[in-house]
Amino acid sequence: MKNDQPTILIIIGISGDLSKRKLLPAIGQIAMTGMIPSNFRIIGVTRQSDINLENLLKHTVNKDYLLKSTEMFEMNLLREEDYRKLRIRLEEIEREFGTSAQYLFYLSVPPNTSKSIIEFLGKEGFAEKDNTKLLLEKPFGINLESATELVEHIDKYFKREQIYRIDHYLAKETAQNIIVFREGNSLFKKTWNKDFIDKIEIVVSEEIGIEGRANFYEQTGALRDLIQSHLLQLLALTLMDIPEEGHIEEVPNLRYEALRQISIPSVPSLSAHVKRGQYHGYREEVQNPHSMVETFASIDLVSSDPKWQGVKINLTTGKALKDKFTEIKILYRKDNDRESNELLLRLQPDEGISFSVWAKRPGYEHQVSRHALNFSFKDHYTALPEAYEQVLFNAINGDHSLFSTSEEVIETWRILDGLQKAWSTSTYDLIIYKKGSTVEEIKN
């Protein structure tokens, strides 16, 4: 449902790649559907005085609307008085609207600059305005300690209901449909537990390497880049209880409750349940011959929730692999090898759902084969919103269901804390794999 509350979206760091590729095209697309507020303005904050808005919009749809609705605002993000100038400009726009507006501050900036920006925004009084929202990109810290400190820092200036931590994987159609799929289909609703499910596998396989992002990846690695945020959030969405009908606002707390019960097994040892790898040639790319940064990570997990005790869980991600895909695979228990029911929830590249069954082959002899019952969104819907469209639409409308809470962030780092510390002190277990390898080849 459209929220027609006057809105000002302030993109701090508008000249960056994220704005050009994702944010501005997403706003253009939402506007084309008529679901953008009638009074809507974009303020593009930049330190550069020569930014050409036309160039930023080169690859966007609805370009005329964006040109009309966007203005650039030059400011020094480390100078307190510039935030006062920004507030004055926002108040001028509200007078043009003839009413107050909600402010959406989207921090499209490197993580190390976010802390000071949040502090300046808070000191300037933006947080005191009830309809101010702060949209934050990952990563949220680099470990349990730093994430806790960052949460406490933000809490000094903003209320938790004002914070929208973005995980665009949660905004993909298949991820959003997990709840509907589980609740609306009695076959899966009644079998979504340890009595019927043997294993859950969530995989993000990427064909590309680090694509010139040497500094970023040397500081991050696969564990922080994807498992801490995206994969653990998808797992929480898979394991959580279903909210009561009509109470989608309960989803973040239900995800948190699921995360609280997840851990990496320590028996017989932590190392028996984790693997890390690095593709051949990575060290040359980052010009660090001794780098131990993982480009592949695979971890086994367990849940103490009585509904999931005994179910095997695995999260895996890797770069420079053979195929590009993101999927959640549910493997059902079987009494013999001929039973192989598997449920596949694919988030990319072709969003949809597949369920494998055994069927007899046509003919006189009794021979059976495995076949898939497939549902693809693109076969039934002409429009499939891009994840950032959904993220921005939900933020405008005050819907927190697709955003990570502070409590969830702390829990994801808690789950990985022991592993991070172990990997920081050991060097013996890094697997060097060939580019183009499959997930199975590295894991096995």
C-alpha positions, 0 to 999 in steps of 0.5 A: 500500500502506498504511503503518501507521506511527504518524503525527502531521501538524503543519499549521503555518498550519491556519487558512489557505485551503489547509487548509480547501479541500485538506488537511483534506478530503484527510485525511478522504477518505484516512481513509474509504478505510481507508488512513490509519495506525491511530494518526494525529493532526493538530496544527493550529498557529495563532497565534490562540486563537479558531480554531473547528475546526468552522468549519474542517471545514465543507465536509469529508467524514468530519467526525467522524473529523477532529474526533476526530483533530485538536487545535489548538496555539497558538504564536508561530512567531517564539518559540523556546520555543514550539517546545519546547512543541510538541516536548513535546506531540508526545512526549506523543502518542507516549506515548499511542500507546505507540510513536514516530511519524513527524512530518510538518510541513506548512508552509501559510504564506506563503513569507517566513515559511518560512525562520525556521520551518525554522530553529527546527524544526532548532534544536529537534532535530526534524530529528535524528529520522530519521522527520521529514518537511518538506512545503513548498509553492511557490514555492521562491524567486523566482529562481535566486539566492534558490532556491539560498540557500533550498536551502542554508539548508534543508540546514543543518537537514534531510537532503534525503531529509526534504524533500518539495517539493509540486507538486500537478500531478505528483499528478494522475492523468493526470500519474502515468499518463504513465509507465505510458502511455509504457511500457505501450503499444508504439505510443507507447513506440516513437515517443516521440522526435524521429523521430516527434514534431514538437512538444510543447505544455503549456498551463495556461489559466485563466478567472479573473483574480487573484481579489483576490490583488493583493499575491501576483500583483504579486510573482509573475506567470505565469512564476513562478507556473506555468511555473517550477514546474508546467509545467517539471515536466510537461515533465520528466515528458514528456521523461525516460527511463522508470525500470526496472520496479519502480523508481519511486523513480528518477523524481525523478532522471530528471526532473532529468536531463531538466531539465538539458538544457532551455534557451530558444533564444538564436538569433536572440534570446531575445525571439524565443522568448518572449511576455508579456501582461497582461489589460486591467484588471489594473493597476486591480485591483492599483492600479498603473498602471505594472505590468509583471507578466505574467498571460500567458507563453509560452516556446519551449524546446529540449532538448540530449538526442539523443532530443529534438534538433529537437523544438519545445517550448512552455509557455504559461499565462494568466489571464482567458482564454476556457477553463479547461484544463490539457493536454499536447499531442504533435503527430506529424510528418507528410508532408502536411496530411492527416496530423494525429495528435495525442495529448492528455493532459488534466489538467483539467477532465476528466482523460483521454487523447485521440488524433486520427486520420483516417477516411473518412466513410461514403458513396460519395465519398472524404471524410475527417474527423478523429476522436478516440479518447477515454479519460476516467478518470471513465467507468471509475472511480467514485473519482478521488483529488484531487491533495492526497490523493495528495500526503499519502498519498505523504508518509505512505508516504515515496514521493518520486516526486511531489515536486520535489527541490532539484536540480530546483528549481535547474534550473527557475530556471536555465532561466528565469534569463536571461528573468527578467533580460531582462523585469526591464529591458525594458518594450516587449514587454508585450501587453495582451489582452482578457479572454476571449481564447484562447491562440492569439489572444494568441500569434499 
